[in-house]
Amino acid sequence: MNPSGGLLWHWQAWRSQKRWEPTCKDIALWLSEKKPHGDELLLVGASAGWMMSSAWLQGFRKIVAYDIDPLAAPLFRWRHGQALRDSQTQLIWVRGDALNQLDVVLKAHRDALVLFDNVLGQIRFHHPDVDEASHRIASIRRRLRGRHWGSIHDAYSGPVRTPVSRRAHTPMMRSVQPPLPDKASQKRAGKDLPERAAFAAFGGQLDADGAWLDHLTGDLFPPGTPVCHIAWPHLDDYCHWLQAGWMEPV
Ligand SMILES: C[S@@+](CC[C@H](N)C(=O)[O-])C[C@H]1O[C@@H](n2cnc3c(N)ncnc32)[C@H](O)[C@@H]1O
């Protein structure tokens, strides 16, 4: 059973297209601001590309898409195939675990821009032990040193007070990853201090109600990285807070 993809995900995505449309527009806007770097895109967690912009994909000469889900490749071709044929973009699909094999995958595509497409926030569902999941996310970040890469991922998710169908879409918010707190303030305020300002601002706009799930991606981007915060009304009464950013090679 795939906890972050598979038949249930595709069914939900297909049924939710209208509710997810404003989120897809935000994602397309964020993507459009990143001009294709080089010729090749390595797309990890591509699924059917339910939330992916065909127009952005068309900017690449070659796309290598990875997913563990056997349904992902045919559905991705169904959704984006024509656009990619129009732009003469070569599409190569690999059904496989790109996260556990990340070193090998990165080596095979040395010059590709890497995009983790809503997959890193799901790691905690694949590894229910929170420490193990955090450790895996940190290790992925370390392996990406020297690469151009980006990620859009769940930061938090949880219930909202007012059903999304009765509210206007929460507009995308931009911020910069805050500096790490010094030891004294960390001790005073707890270890989640740097996320509080963003949580207060965007969490309030999302109409968050009660406790939200932390997807353990808070440390993925280092301090100073520009990030976009995007509202994703997964269900009418349950929203995901997506975070998206790009990293230059360091
Ligand atoms: C939330 S979905 C991605 C949504 C997708 N980007 C879209 O626009 O439709 C997460 C995807 O990541 C895939 N996935 C999870 N772990 C993976 C891994 N280790 N390697 C490759 N794909 C993985 C899942 O199968 C699932 O299709």
The ligand as an SDF file (V2000), in Angstrom:
LIG
                    3D

 27 29  0  0  0  0  0  0  0  0999 V2000
    1.1750   13.7580   -3.3510 C   0  0  0  0  0  0  0  0  0  0  0  0
    1.7250   12.7400   -4.6240 S   0  0  0  0  0  0  0  0  0  0  0  0
    2.5040   13.8240   -5.7910 C   0  0  0  0  0  0  0  0  0  0  0  0
    1.5660   14.6840   -6.5570 C   0  0  0  0  0  0  0  0  0  0  0  0
    2.0610   15.0300   -7.9330 C   0  0  0  0  0  0  0  0  0  0  0  0
    3.2500   15.8210   -7.9000 N   0  0  0  0  0  0  0  0  0  0  0  0
    0.9460   15.6420   -8.7470 C   0  0  0  0  0  0  0  0  0  0  0  0
    1.0270   16.8220   -9.1490 O   0  0  0  0  0  0  0  0  0  0  0  0
   -0.0100   14.9060   -9.0220 O   0  0  0  0  0  0  0  0  0  0  0  0
    3.2110   11.9970   -3.9860 C   0  0  0  0  0  0  0  0  0  0  0  0
    3.8230   11.0270   -4.9750 C   0  0  0  0  0  0  0  0  0  0  0  0
    5.1160   10.6500   -4.5420 O   0  0  0  0  0  0  0  0  0  0  0  0
    5.3050    9.2860   -4.8780 C   0  0  0  0  0  0  0  0  0  0  0  0
    6.4130    8.7670   -4.0670 N   0  0  0  0  0  0  0  0  0  0  0  0
    6.4230    8.5130   -2.7380 C   0  0  0  0  0  0  0  0  0  0  0  0
    7.6260    8.0580   -2.3500 N   0  0  0  0  0  0  0  0  0  0  0  0
    8.3920    8.0190   -3.4720 C   0  0  0  0  0  0  0  0  0  0  0  0
    9.7550    7.6390   -3.7190 C   0  0  0  0  0  0  0  0  0  0  0  0
   10.5230    7.1830   -2.7270 N   0  0  0  0  0  0  0  0  0  0  0  0
   10.2260    7.7260   -4.9910 N   0  0  0  0  0  0  0  0  0  0  0  0
    9.4200    8.1720   -6.0050 C   0  0  0  0  0  0  0  0  0  0  0  0
    8.1260    8.5540   -5.8230 N   0  0  0  0  0  0  0  0  0  0  0  0
    7.6230    8.4850   -4.5770 C   0  0  0  0  0  0  0  0  0  0  0  0
    3.9610    8.6600   -4.5690 C   0  0  0  0  0  0  0  0  0  0  0  0
    3.7970    7.4300   -5.2240 O   0  0  0  0  0  0  0  0  0  0  0  0
    3.0140    9.7300   -5.0770 C   0  0  0  0  0  0  0  0  0  0  0  0
    2.6430    9.5040   -6.4190 O   0  0  0  0  0  0  0  0  0  0  0  0
  1  2  1  0
  2  3  1  0
  2 10  1  0
  3  4  1  0
  4  5  1  0
  5  6  1  0
  5  7  1  0
  7  8  2  0
  7  9  1  0
 10 11  1  0
 11 12  1  0
 11 26  1  0
 12 13  1  0
 13 14  1  0
 13 24  1  0
 14 15  1  0
 14 23  1  0
 15 16  2  0
 16 17  1  0
 17 18  1  0
 17 23  2  0
 18 19  1  0
 18 20  2  0
 20 21  1  0
 21 22  2  0
 22 23  1  0
 24 25  1  0
 24 26  1  0
 26 27  1  0
M  CHG  2   2   1   9  -1
M  END
$$$$
